Amino acid sequence: MEILEGISWGLLAPVLIIQLILLIVSLVDLTRIEKTNGPKWLWVLIILFVNIIGPILYFVIGRRNE
């Protein structure tokens, strides 16, 4: 528990909130869009397991602009 006492929550909380918002928005968008660049199941794994970068990669690379 001593490890948690040394964390500056004032600096970490905004990053966690941004990560959660990106995760939710990208998963909702993925369910609503019909076609993506690559299989949807792969994008779900990337969004969930590649923390902040996964949702950003989805919005930059994964969406089709048609």
mmCIF file of the N, C-alpha and C atoms, coordinates in Angstrom:
data_MODEL
# 
_entry.id   MODEL 
# 
loop_
_atom_site.group_PDB 
_atom_site.id 
_atom_site.type_symbol 
_atom_site.label_atom_id 
_atom_site.label_alt_id 
_atom_site.label_comp_id 
_atom_site.label_asym_id 
_atom_site.label_entity_id 
_atom_site.label_seq_id 
_atom_site.pdbx_PDB_ins_code 
_atom_site.Cartn_x 
_atom_site.Cartn_y 
_atom_site.Cartn_z 
_atom_site.occupancy 
_atom_site.B_iso_or_equiv 
_atom_site.pdbx_formal_charge 
_atom_site.auth_seq_id 
_atom_site.auth_comp_id 
_atom_site.auth_asym_id 
_atom_site.auth_atom_id 
_atom_site.pdbx_PDB_model_num 
ATOM 1   N N  . MET A 1 1  ? 0.803   -1.188 0.000   1.00 0.00 ? 1  MET A N  1 
ATOM 2   C CA . MET A 1 1  ? 0.000   0.000  0.000   1.00 0.00 ? 1  MET A CA 1 
ATOM 3   C C  . MET A 1 1  ? 0.853   1.261  0.000   1.00 0.00 ? 1  MET A C  1 
ATOM 4   N N  . GLU A 1 2  ? 2.118   1.131  0.340   1.00 0.00 ? 2  GLU A N  1 
ATOM 5   C CA . GLU A 1 2  ? 3.006   2.291  0.333   1.00 0.00 ? 2  GLU A CA 1 
ATOM 6   C C  . GLU A 1 2  ? 3.228   2.808  -1.086  1.00 0.00 ? 2  GLU A C  1 
ATOM 7   N N  . ILE A 1 3  ? 3.102   1.932  -2.065  1.00 0.00 ? 3  ILE A N  1 
ATOM 8   C CA . ILE A 1 3  ? 3.279   2.334  -3.463  1.00 0.00 ? 3  ILE A CA 1 
ATOM 9   C C  . ILE A 1 3  ? 2.181   3.303  -3.862  1.00 0.00 ? 3  ILE A C  1 
ATOM 10  N N  . LEU A 1 4  ? 0.955   3.045  -3.435  1.00 0.00 ? 4  LEU A N  1 
ATOM 11  C CA . LEU A 1 4  ? -0.169  3.905  -3.794  1.00 0.00 ? 4  LEU A CA 1 
ATOM 12  C C  . LEU A 1 4  ? -0.095  5.271  -3.126  1.00 0.00 ? 4  LEU A C  1 
ATOM 13  N N  . GLU A 1 5  ? 0.583   5.367  -2.000  1.00 0.00 ? 5  GLU A N  1 
ATOM 14  C CA . GLU A 1 5  ? 0.704   6.648  -1.308  1.00 0.00 ? 5  GLU A CA 1 
ATOM 15  C C  . GLU A 1 5  ? 1.634   7.603  -2.049  1.00 0.00 ? 5  GLU A C  1 
ATOM 16  N N  . GLY A 1 6  ? 2.570   7.082  -2.816  1.00 0.00 ? 6  GLY A N  1 
ATOM 17  C CA . GLY A 1 6  ? 3.528   7.918  -3.520  1.00 0.00 ? 6  GLY A CA 1 
ATOM 18  C C  . GLY A 1 6  ? 3.040   8.435  -4.863  1.00 0.00 ? 6  GLY A C  1 
ATOM 19  N N  . ILE A 1 7  ? 1.870   7.992  -5.311  1.00 0.00 ? 7  ILE A N  1 
ATOM 20  C CA . ILE A 1 7  ? 1.344   8.395  -6.615  1.00 0.00 ? 7  ILE A CA 1 
ATOM 21  C C  . ILE A 1 7  ? 0.669   9.749  -6.508  1.00 0.00 ? 7  ILE A C  1 
ATOM 22  N N  . SER A 1 8  ? 0.957   10.614 -7.460  1.00 0.00 ? 8  SER A N  1 
ATOM 23  C CA . SER A 1 8  ? 0.309   11.917 -7.523  1.00 0.00 ? 8  SER A CA 1 
ATOM 24  C C  . SER A 1 8  ? -0.999  11.773 -8.294  1.00 0.00 ? 8  SER A C  1 
ATOM 25  N N  . TRP A 1 9  ? -2.093  11.632 -7.571  1.00 0.00 ? 9  TRP A N  1 
ATOM 26  C CA . TRP A 1 9  ? -3.389  11.386 -8.204  1.00 0.00 ? 9  TRP A CA 1 
ATOM 27  C C  . TRP A 1 9  ? -3.886  12.600 -8.972  1.00 0.00 ? 9  TRP A C  1 
ATOM 28  N N  . GLY A 1 10 ? -3.435  13.783 -8.617  1.00 0.00 ? 10 GLY A N  1 
ATOM 29  C CA . GLY A 1 10 ? -3.832  14.982 -9.344  1.00 0.00 ? 10 GLY A CA 1 
ATOM 30  C C  . GLY A 1 10 ? -3.309  14.991 -10.766 1.00 0.00 ? 10 GLY A C  1 
ATOM 31  N N  . LEU A 1 11 ? -2.179  14.358 -11.002 1.00 0.00 ? 11 LEU A N  1 
ATOM 32  C CA . LEU A 1 11 ? -1.624  14.263 -12.350 1.00 0.00 ? 11 LEU A CA 1 
ATOM 33  C C  . LEU A 1 11 ? -2.126  13.033 -13.090 1.00 0.00 ? 11 LEU A C  1 
ATOM 34  N N  . LEU A 1 12 ? -2.418  11.979 -12.383 1.00 0.00 ? 12 LEU A N  1 
ATOM 35  C CA . LEU A 1 12 ? -2.814  10.729 -13.002 1.00 0.00 ? 12 LEU A CA 1 
ATOM 36  C C  . LEU A 1 12 ? -4.304  10.677 -13.354 1.00 0.00 ? 12 LEU A C  1 
ATOM 37  N N  . ALA A 1 13 ? -5.147  11.333 -12.593 1.00 0.00 ? 13 ALA A N  1 
ATOM 38  C CA . ALA A 1 13 ? -6.595  11.276 -12.813 1.00 0.00 ? 13 ALA A CA 1 
ATOM 39  C C  . ALA A 1 13 ? -7.014  11.790 -14.188 1.00 0.00 ? 13 ALA A C  1 
ATOM 40  N N  . PRO A 1 14 ? -6.515  12.929 -14.694 1.00 0.00 ? 14 PRO A N  1 
ATOM 41  C CA . PRO A 1 14 ? -6.926  13.364 -16.033 1.00 0.00 ? 14 PRO A CA 1 
ATOM 42  C C  . PRO A 1 14 ? -6.542  12.376 -17.133 1.00 0.00 ? 14 PRO A C  1 
ATOM 43  N N  . VAL A 1 15 ? -5.400  11.740 -17.006 1.00 0.00 ? 15 VAL A N  1 
ATOM 44  C CA . VAL A 1 15 ? -4.969  10.757 -18.002 1.00 0.00 ? 15 VAL A CA 1 
ATOM 45  C C  . VAL A 1 15 ? -5.911  9.551  -17.985 1.00 0.00 ? 15 VAL A C  1 
ATOM 46  N N  . LEU A 1 16 ? -6.295  9.099  -16.816 1.00 0.00 ? 16 LEU A N  1 
ATOM 47  C CA . LEU A 1 16 ? -7.224  7.971  -16.714 1.00 0.00 ? 16 LEU A CA 1 
ATOM 48  C C  . LEU A 1 16 ? -8.603  8.325  -17.256 1.00 0.00 ? 16 LEU A C  1 
ATOM 49  N N  . ILE A 1 17 ? -9.061  9.539  -17.020 1.00 0.00 ? 17 ILE A N  1 
ATOM 50  C CA . ILE A 1 17 ? -10.359 9.974  -17.531 1.00 0.00 ? 17 ILE A CA 1 
ATOM 51  C C  . ILE A 1 17 ? -10.334 10.066 -19.048 1.00 0.00 ? 17 ILE A C  1 
ATOM 52  N N  . ILE A 1 18 ? -9.267  10.621 -19.603 1.00 0.00 ? 18 ILE A N  1 
ATOM 53  C CA . ILE A 1 18 ? -9.128  10.710 -21.064 1.00 0.00 ? 18 ILE A CA 1 
ATOM 54  C C  . ILE A 1 18 ? -9.089  9.320  -21.674 1.00 0.00 ? 18 ILE A C  1 
ATOM 55  N N  . GLN A 1 19 ? -8.363  8.407  -21.047 1.00 0.00 ? 19 GLN A N  1 
ATOM 56  C CA . GLN A 1 19 ? -8.283  7.035  -21.541 1.00 0.00 ? 19 GLN A CA 1 
ATOM 57  C C  . GLN A 1 19 ? -9.660  6.375  -21.533 1.00 0.00 ? 19 GLN A C  1 
ATOM 58  N N  . LEU A 1 20 ? -10.428 6.550  -20.481 1.00 0.00 ? 20 LEU A N  1 
ATOM 59  C CA . LEU A 1 20 ? -11.755 5.954  -20.383 1.00 0.00 ? 20 LEU A CA 1 
ATOM 60  C C  . LEU A 1 20 ? -12.693 6.540  -21.435 1.00 0.00 ? 20 LEU A C  1 
ATOM 61  N N  . ILE A 1 21 ? -12.650 7.846  -21.643 1.00 0.00 ? 21 ILE A N  1 
ATOM 62  C CA . ILE A 1 21 ? -13.501 8.485  -22.650 1.00 0.00 ? 21 ILE A CA 1 
ATOM 63  C C  . ILE A 1 21 ? -13.146 7.989  -24.045 1.00 0.00 ? 21 ILE A C  1 
ATOM 64  N N  . LEU A 1 22 ? -11.852 7.927  -24.371 1.00 0.00 ? 22 LEU A N  1 
ATOM 65  C CA . LEU A 1 22 ? -11.427 7.418  -25.671 1.00 0.00 ? 22 LEU A CA 1 
ATOM 66  C C  . LEU A 1 22 ? -11.880 5.972  -25.876 1.00 0.00 ? 22 LEU A C  1 
ATOM 67  N N  . LEU A 1 23 ? -11.765 5.168  -24.850 1.00 0.00 ? 23 LEU A N  1 
ATOM 68  C CA . LEU A 1 23 ? -12.166 3.764  -24.931 1.00 0.00 ? 23 LEU A CA 1 
ATOM 69  C C  . LEU A 1 23 ? -13.658 3.640  -25.233 1.00 0.00 ? 23 LEU A C  1 
ATOM 70  N N  . ILE A 1 24 ? -14.482 4.363  -24.511 1.00 0.00 ? 24 ILE A N  1 
ATOM 71  C CA . ILE A 1 24 ? -15.934 4.273  -24.691 1.00 0.00 ? 24 ILE A CA 1 
ATOM 72  C C  . ILE A 1 24 ? -16.350 4.795  -26.056 1.00 0.00 ? 24 ILE A C  1 
ATOM 73  N N  . VAL A 1 25 ? -15.833 5.954  -26.450 1.00 0.00 ? 25 VAL A N  1 
ATOM 74  C CA . VAL A 1 25 ? -16.213 6.557  -27.723 1.00 0.00 ? 25 VAL A CA 1 
ATOM 75  C C  . VAL A 1 25 ? -15.784 5.676  -28.897 1.00 0.00 ? 25 VAL A C  1 
ATOM 76  N N  . SER A 1 26 ? -14.588 5.119  -28.831 1.00 0.00 ? 26 SER A N  1 
ATOM 77  C CA . SER A 1 26 ? -14.125 4.288  -29.939 1.00 0.00 ? 26 SER A CA 1 
ATOM 78  C C  . SER A 1 26 ? -14.910 2.979  -30.033 1.00 0.00 ? 26 SER A C  1 
ATOM 79  N N  . LEU A 1 27 ? -15.268 2.367  -28.914 1.00 0.00 ? 27 LEU A N  1 
ATOM 80  C CA . LEU A 1 27 ? -16.060 1.139  -28.965 1.00 0.00 ? 27 LEU A CA 1 
ATOM 81  C C  . LEU A 1 27 ? -17.479 1.407  -29.466 1.00 0.00 ? 27 LEU A C  1 
ATOM 82  N N  . VAL A 1 28 ? -18.072 2.520  -29.062 1.00 0.00 ? 28 VAL A N  1 
ATOM 83  C CA . VAL A 1 28 ? -19.407 2.871  -29.563 1.00 0.00 ? 28 VAL A CA 1 
ATOM 84  C C  . VAL A 1 28 ? -19.347 3.128  -31.064 1.00 0.00 ? 28 VAL A C  1 
ATOM 85  N N  . ASP A 1 29 ? -18.334 3.858  -31.513 1.00 0.00 ? 29 ASP A N  1 
ATOM 86  C CA . ASP A 1 29 ? -18.189 4.131  -32.943 1.00 0.00 ? 29 ASP A CA 1 
ATOM 87  C C  . ASP A 1 29 ? -17.961 2.845  -33.725 1.00 0.00 ? 29 ASP A C  1 
ATOM 88  N N  . LEU A 1 30 ? -17.187 1.937  -33.173 1.00 0.00 ? 30 LEU A N  1 
ATOM 89  C CA . LEU A 1 30 ? -16.916 0.666  -33.848 1.00 0.00 ? 30 LEU A CA 1 
ATOM 90  C C  . LEU A 1 30 ? -18.187 -0.161 -34.016 1.00 0.00 ? 30 LEU A C  1 
ATOM 91  N N  . THR A 1 31 ? -19.083 -0.113 -33.043 1.00 0.00 ? 31 THR A N  1 
ATOM 92  C CA . THR A 1 31 ? -20.324 -0.874 -33.170 1.00 0.00 ? 31 THR A CA 1 
ATOM 93  C C  . THR A 1 31 ? -21.280 -0.234 -34.173 1.00 0.00 ? 31 THR A C  1 
ATOM 94  N N  . ARG A 1 32 ? -21.213 1.069  -34.350 1.00 0.00 ? 32 ARG A N  1 
ATOM 95  C CA . ARG A 1 32 ? -22.134 1.753  -35.255 1.00 0.00 ? 32 ARG A CA 1 
ATOM 96  C C  . ARG A 1 32 ? -21.676 1.757  -36.705 1.00 0.00 ? 32 ARG A C  1 
ATOM 97  N N  . ILE A 1 33 ? -20.392 1.686  -36.952 1.00 0.00 ? 33 ILE A N  1 
ATOM 98  C CA . ILE A 1 33 ? -19.863 1.771  -38.315 1.00 0.00 ? 33 ILE A CA 1 
ATOM 99  C C  . ILE A 1 33 ? -19.976 0.396  -38.975 1.00 0.00 ? 33 ILE A C  1 
ATOM 100 N N  . GLU A 1 34 ? -20.254 0.398  -40.287 1.00 0.00 ? 34 GLU A N  1 
ATOM 101 C CA . GLU A 1 34 ? -20.428 -0.881 -40.988 1.00 0.00 ? 34 GLU A CA 1 
ATOM 102 C C  . GLU A 1 34 ? -19.103 -1.501 -41.415 1.00 0.00 ? 34 GLU A C  1 
ATOM 103 N N  . LYS A 1 35 ? -18.228 -0.707 -42.035 1.00 0.00 ? 35 LYS A N  1 
ATOM 104 C CA . LYS A 1 35 ? -16.982 -1.245 -42.571 1.00 0.00 ? 35 LYS A CA 1 
ATOM 105 C C  . LYS A 1 35 ? -15.790 -0.544 -41.926 1.00 0.00 ? 35 LYS A C  1 
ATOM 106 N N  . THR A 1 36 ? -14.769 -1.342 -41.661 1.00 0.00 ? 36 THR A N  1 
ATOM 107 C CA . THR A 1 36 ? -13.529 -0.815 -41.110 1.00 0.00 ? 36 THR A CA 1 
ATOM 108 C C  . THR A 1 36 ? -12.361 -1.317 -41.952 1.00 0.00 ? 36 THR A C  1 
ATOM 109 N N  . ASN A 1 37 ? -11.217 -0.743 -41.735 1.00 0.00 ? 37 ASN A N  1 
ATOM 110 C CA . ASN A 1 37 ? -9.992  -1.248 -42.360 1.00 0.00 ? 37 ASN A CA 1 
ATOM 111 C C  . ASN A 1 37 ? -9.484  -2.394 -41.497 1.00 0.00 ? 37 ASN A C  1 
ATOM 112 N N  . GLY A 1 38 ? -9.863  -3.598 -41.838 1.00 0.00 ? 38 GLY A N  1 
ATOM 113 C CA . GLY A 1 38 ? -9.503  -4.775 -41.051 1.00 0.00 ? 38 GLY A CA 1 
ATOM 114 C C  . GLY A 1 38 ? -10.728 -5.310 -40.338 1.00 0.00 ? 38 GLY A C  1 
ATOM 115 N N  . PRO A 1 39 ? -10.602 -6.491 -39.744 1.00 0.00 ? 39 PRO A N  1 
ATOM 116 C CA . PRO A 1 39 ? -11.744 -7.095 -39.051 1.00 0.00 ? 39 PRO A CA 1 
ATOM 117 C C  . PRO A 1 39 ? -12.088 -6.355 -37.757 1.00 0.00 ? 39 PRO A C  1 
ATOM 118 N N  . LYS A 1 40 ? -13.378 -6.309 -37.452 1.00 0.00 ? 40 LYS A N  1 
ATOM 119 C CA . LYS A 1 40 ? -13.834 -5.599 -36.253 1.00 0.00 ? 40 LYS A CA 1 
ATOM 120 C C  . LYS A 1 40 ? -13.303 -6.245 -34.976 1.00 0.00 ? 40 LYS A C  1 
ATOM 121 N N  . TRP A 1 41 ? -13.230 -7.566 -34.937 1.00 0.00 ? 41 TRP A N  1 
ATOM 122 C CA . TRP A 1 41 ? -12.758 -8.231 -33.722 1.00 0.00 ? 41 TRP A CA 1 
ATOM 123 C C  . TRP A 1 41 ? -11.332 -7.844 -33.391 1.00 0.00 ? 41 TRP A C  1 
ATOM 124 N N  . LEU A 1 42 ? -10.525 -7.607 -34.434 1.00 0.00 ? 42 LEU A N  1 
ATOM 125 C CA . LEU A 1 42 ? -9.146  -7.192 -34.206 1.00 0.00 ? 42 LEU A CA 1 
ATOM 126 C C  . LEU A 1 42 ? -9.091  -5.779 -33.635 1.00 0.00 ? 42 LEU A C  1 
ATOM 127 N N  . TRP A 1 43 ? -9.965  -4.896 -34.137 1.00 0.00 ? 43 TRP A N  1 
ATOM 128 C CA . TRP A 1 43 ? -10.011 -3.529 -33.614 1.00 0.00 ? 43 TRP A CA 1 
ATOM 129 C C  . TRP A 1 43 ? -10.490 -3.506 -32.166 1.00 0.00 ? 43 TRP A C  1 
ATOM 130 N N  . VAL A 1 44 ? -11.395 -4.395 -31.808 1.00 0.00 ? 44 VAL A N  1 
ATOM 131 C CA . VAL A 1 44 ? -11.832 -4.473 -30.408 1.00 0.00 ? 44 VAL A CA 1 
ATOM 132 C C  . VAL A 1 44 ? -10.651 -4.830 -29.518 1.00 0.00 ? 44 VAL A C  1 
ATOM 133 N N  . LEU A 1 45 ? -9.855  -5.804 -29.928 1.00 0.00 ? 45 LEU A N  1 
ATOM 134 C CA . LEU A 1 45 ? -8.678  -6.198 -29.139 1.00 0.00 ? 45 LEU A CA 1 
ATOM 135 C C  . LEU A 1 45 ? -7.664  -5.063 -29.040 1.00 0.00 ? 45 LEU A C  1 
ATOM 136 N N  . ILE A 1 46 ? -7.432  -4.361 -30.155 1.00 0.00 ? 46 ILE A N  1 
ATOM 137 C CA . ILE A 1 46 ? -6.479  -3.253 -30.144 1.00 0.00 ? 46 ILE A CA 1 
ATOM 138 C C  . ILE A 1 46 ? -6.968  -2.143 -29.227 1.00 0.00 ? 46 ILE A C  1 
ATOM 139 N N  . ILE A 1 47 ? -8.248  -1.801 -29.318 1.00 0.00 ? 47 ILE A N  1 
ATOM 140 C CA . ILE A 1 47 ? -8.799  -0.728 -28.488 1.00 0.00 ? 47 ILE A CA 1 
ATOM 141 C C  . ILE A 1 47 ? -8.728  -1.091 -27.005 1.00 0.00 ? 47 ILE A C  1 
ATOM 142 N N  . LEU A 1 48 ? -9.032  -2.330 -26.675 1.00 0.00 ? 48 LEU A N  1 
ATOM 143 C CA . LEU A 1 48 ? -9.063  -2.728 -25.267 1.00 0.00 ? 48 LEU A CA 1 
ATOM 144 C C  . LEU A 1 48 ? -7.685  -2.927 -24.651 1.00 0.00 ? 48 LEU A C  1 
ATOM 145 N N  . PHE A 1 49 ? -6.746  -3.484 -25.411 1.00 0.00 ? 49 PHE A N  1 
ATOM 146 C CA . PHE A 1 49 ? -5.484  -3.881 -24.806 1.00 0.00 ? 49 PHE A CA 1 
ATOM 147 C C  . PHE A 1 49 ? -4.301  -2.961 -25.088 1.00 0.00 ? 49 PHE A C  1 
ATOM 148 N N  . VAL A 1 50 ? -4.437  -2.036 -26.020 1.00 0.00 ? 50 VAL A N  1 
ATOM 149 C CA . VAL A 1 50 ? -3.361  -1.073 -26.267 1.00 0.00 ? 50 VAL A CA 1 
ATOM 150 C C  . VAL A 1 50 ? -3.874  0.265  -25.749 1.00 0.00 ? 50 VAL A C  1 
ATOM 151 N N  . ASN A 1 51 ? -3.738  0.472  -24.469 1.00 0.00 ? 51 ASN A N  1 
ATOM 152 C CA . ASN A 1 51 ? -4.406  1.502  -23.683 1.00 0.00 ? 51 ASN A CA 1 
ATOM 153 C C  . ASN A 1 51 ? -4.758  2.793  -24.415 1.00 0.00 ? 51 ASN A C  1 
ATOM 154 N N  . ILE A 1 52 ? -3.994  3.833  -24.316 1.00 0.00 ? 52 ILE A N  1 
ATOM 155 C CA . ILE A 1 52 ? -4.372  5.127  -24.907 1.00 0.00 ? 52 ILE A CA 1 
ATOM 156 C C  . ILE A 1 52 ? -4.142  5.122  -26.412 1.00 0.00 ? 52 ILE A C  1 
ATOM 157 N N  . ILE A 1 53 ? -3.143  4.430  -26.875 1.00 0.00 ? 53 ILE A N  1 
ATOM 158 C CA . ILE A 1 53 ? -2.797  4.441  -28.293 1.00 0.00 ? 53 ILE A CA 1 
ATOM 159 C C  . ILE A 1 53 ? -3.804  3.651  -29.132 1.00 0.00 ? 53 ILE A C  1 
ATOM 160 N N  . GLY A 1 54 ? -4.425  2.607  -28.599 1.00 0.00 ? 54 GLY A N  1 
ATOM 161 C CA . GLY A 1 54 ? -5.366  1.778  -29.339 1.00 0.00 ? 54 GLY A CA 1 
ATOM 162 C C  . GLY A 1 54 ? -6.550  2.544  -29.909 1.00 0.00 ? 54 GLY A C  1 
ATOM 163 N N  . PRO A 1 55 ? -7.287  3.299  -29.082 1.00 0.00 ? 55 PRO A N  1 
ATOM 164 C CA . PRO A 1 55 ? -8.394  4.078  -29.637 1.00 0.00 ? 55 PRO A CA 1 
ATOM 165 C C  . PRO A 1 55 ? -7.945  5.144  -30.634 1.00 0.00 ? 55 PRO A C  1 
ATOM 166 N N  . ILE A 1 56 ? -6.793  5.735  -30.403 1.00 0.00 ? 56 ILE A N  1 
ATOM 167 C CA . ILE A 1 56 ? -6.278  6.744  -31.344 1.00 0.00 ? 56 ILE A CA 1 
ATOM 168 C C  . ILE A 1 56 ? -5.945  6.080  -32.668 1.00 0.00 ? 56 ILE A C  1 
ATOM 169 N N  . LEU A 1 57 ? -5.328  4.908  -32.633 1.00 0.00 ? 57 LEU A N  1 
ATOM 170 C CA . LEU A 1 57 ? -5.036  4.169  -33.866 1.00 0.00 ? 57 LEU A CA 1 
ATOM 171 C C  . LEU A 1 57 ? -6.310  3.823  -34.614 1.00 0.00 ? 57 LEU A C  1 
ATOM 172 N N  . TYR A 1 58 ? -7.362  3.466  -33.878 1.00 0.00 ? 58 TYR A N  1 
ATOM 173 C CA . TYR A 1 58 ? -8.629  3.141  -34.529 1.00 0.00 ? 58 TYR A CA 1 
ATOM 174 C C  . TYR A 1 58 ? -9.168  4.353  -35.286 1.00 0.00 ? 58 TYR A C  1 
ATOM 175 N N  . PHE A 1 59 ? -9.157  5.519  -34.654 1.00 0.00 ? 59 PHE A N  1 
ATOM 176 C CA . PHE A 1 59 ? -9.704  6.702  -35.316 1.00 0.00 ? 59 PHE A CA 1 
ATOM 177 C C  . PHE A 1 59 ? -8.839  7.164  -36.483 1.00 0.00 ? 59 PHE A C  1 
ATOM 178 N N  . VAL A 1 60 ? -7.540  6.947  -36.419 1.00 0.00 ? 60 VAL A N  1 
ATOM 179 C CA . VAL A 1 60 ? -6.647  7.385  -37.494 1.00 0.00 ? 60 VAL A CA 1 
ATOM 180 C C  . VAL A 1 60 ? -6.592  6.361  -38.629 1.00 0.00 ? 60 VAL A C  1 
ATOM 181 N N  . ILE A 1 61 ? -6.475  5.080  -38.306 1.00 0.00 ? 61 ILE A N  1 
ATOM 182 C CA . ILE A 1 61 ? -6.248  4.046  -39.307 1.00 0.00 ? 61 ILE A CA 1 
ATOM 183 C C  . ILE A 1 61 ? -7.485  3.187  -39.571 1.00 0.00 ? 61 ILE A C  1 
ATOM 184 N N  . GLY A 1 62 ? -8.238  2.861  -38.549 1.00 0.00 ? 62 GLY A N  1 
ATOM 185 C CA . GLY A 1 62 ? -9.281  1.852  -38.646 1.00 0.00 ? 62 GLY A CA 1 
ATOM 186 C C  . GLY A 1 62 ? -10.556 2.251  -39.355 1.00 0.00 ? 62 GLY A C  1 
ATOM 187 N N  . ARG A 1 63 ? -10.902 3.510  -39.326 1.00 0.00 ? 63 ARG A N  1 
ATOM 188 C CA . ARG A 1 63 ? -12.153 3.943  -39.944 1.00 0.00 ? 63 ARG A CA 1 
ATOM 189 C C  . ARG A 1 63 ? -11.970 4.137  -41.434 1.00 0.00 ? 63 ARG A C  1 
ATOM 190 N N  . ARG A 1 64 ? -12.972 3.731  -42.197 1.00 0.00 ? 64 ARG A N  1 
ATOM 191 C CA . ARG A 1 64 ? -12.970 3.960  -43.647 1.00 0.00 ? 64 ARG A CA 1 
ATOM 192 C C  . ARG A 1 64 ? -13.650 5.281  -43.939 1.00 0.00 ? 64 ARG A C  1 
ATOM 193 N N  . ASN A 1 65 ? -13.069 6.058  -44.800 1.00 0.00 ? 65 ASN A N  1 
ATOM 194 C CA . ASN A 1 65 ? -13.662 7.328  -45.198 1.00 0.00 ? 65 ASN A CA 1 
ATOM 195 C C  . ASN A 1 65 ? -14.340 7.178  -46.542 1.00 0.00 ? 65 ASN A C  1 
ATOM 196 N N  . GLU A 1 66 ? -15.567 6.697  -46.522 1.00 0.00 ? 66 GLU A N  1 
ATOM 197 C CA . GLU A 1 66 ? -16.318 6.525  -47.769 1.00 0.00 ? 66 GLU A CA 1 
ATOM 198 C C  . GLU A 1 66 ? -17.588 7.332  -47.741 1.00 0.00 ? 66 GLU A C  1 
# 
